[in-house]
Amino acid sequence: MEKLKQYKYIILIALIILGFIFYWFQIRPTQIVKNCTKETNNLFSNPQFRESDYKLCLRLHGLEK
């Protein structure tokens, strides 16, 4: 129990960093794809415009080069 008390701040910082990494690489991209899909489906009915606008939306949000 003493060891746990000694390292509680290191453990807390490690958990915060791991939580941020999980958010950045898992949750954030999923939300961006969901929002871009919703935006492009609402804008145009032509599939060609939808695909190019979808890729543009992903690029603007940093998911595609």
C-alpha positions as CSV (number, residue, x, y, z in Angstrom):
1,M,0.0,0.0,0.0
2,E,2.9,2.3,0.7
3,K,4.2,1.9,-2.9
4,L,0.9,2.8,-4.3
5,K,0.8,6.0,-2.2
6,Q,4.3,6.9,-3.4
7,Y,3.5,6.5,-7.1
8,K,-0.1,7.9,-7.1
9,Y,0.8,11.1,-9.0
10,I,2.8,9.1,-11.6
11,I,-0.1,6.7,-12.0
12,L,-2.6,9.6,-12.3
13,I,-0.5,11.3,-15.0
14,A,-0.1,8.1,-16.9
15,L,-3.9,7.5,-16.8
16,I,-4.5,11.0,-18.1
17,I,-2.0,10.6,-20.9
18,L,-3.5,7.2,-21.9
19,G,-7.0,8.7,-21.8
20,F,-6.0,11.5,-24.1
21,I,-4.3,9.1,-26.5
22,F,-7.4,6.9,-26.6
23,Y,-9.6,10.0,-27.3
24,W,-7.3,11.4,-30.0
25,F,-6.8,8.2,-32.0
26,Q,-10.2,6.4,-31.4
27,I,-13.1,8.7,-30.4
28,R,-12.1,11.9,-32.3
29,P,-11.8,10.3,-35.8
30,T,-15.1,8.4,-35.3
31,Q,-16.8,11.7,-34.5
32,I,-15.3,13.5,-37.5
33,V,-16.3,10.7,-39.9
34,K,-19.9,10.7,-38.4
35,N,-20.2,14.5,-38.7
36,C,-18.8,14.6,-42.3
37,T,-21.1,11.8,-43.4
38,K,-24.1,13.7,-41.9
39,E,-23.0,17.0,-43.5
40,T,-22.5,15.6,-47.0
41,N,-25.7,13.5,-47.0
42,N,-27.7,16.6,-46.1
43,L,-26.1,18.9,-48.7
44,F,-26.3,17.1,-52.1
45,S,-28.2,14.3,-53.7
46,N,-25.6,13.7,-56.4
47,P,-23.2,11.0,-55.4
48,Q,-20.2,12.6,-57.2
49,F,-20.6,15.8,-55.2
50,R,-21.1,13.9,-52.0
51,E,-17.9,11.9,-52.3
52,S,-15.7,14.9,-53.1
53,D,-17.3,17.0,-50.4
54,Y,-16.9,14.1,-47.9
55,K,-13.2,13.9,-48.7
56,L,-12.9,17.7,-48.4
57,C,-14.6,17.6,-45.0
58,L,-12.2,14.9,-43.8
59,R,-9.2,16.8,-45.1
60,L,-10.4,20.0,-43.4
61,H,-10.7,18.2,-40.1
62,G,-7.3,16.5,-40.4
63,L,-8.1,12.9,-41.2
64,E,-7.0,12.7,-44.8
65,K,-4.0,14.0,-46.7
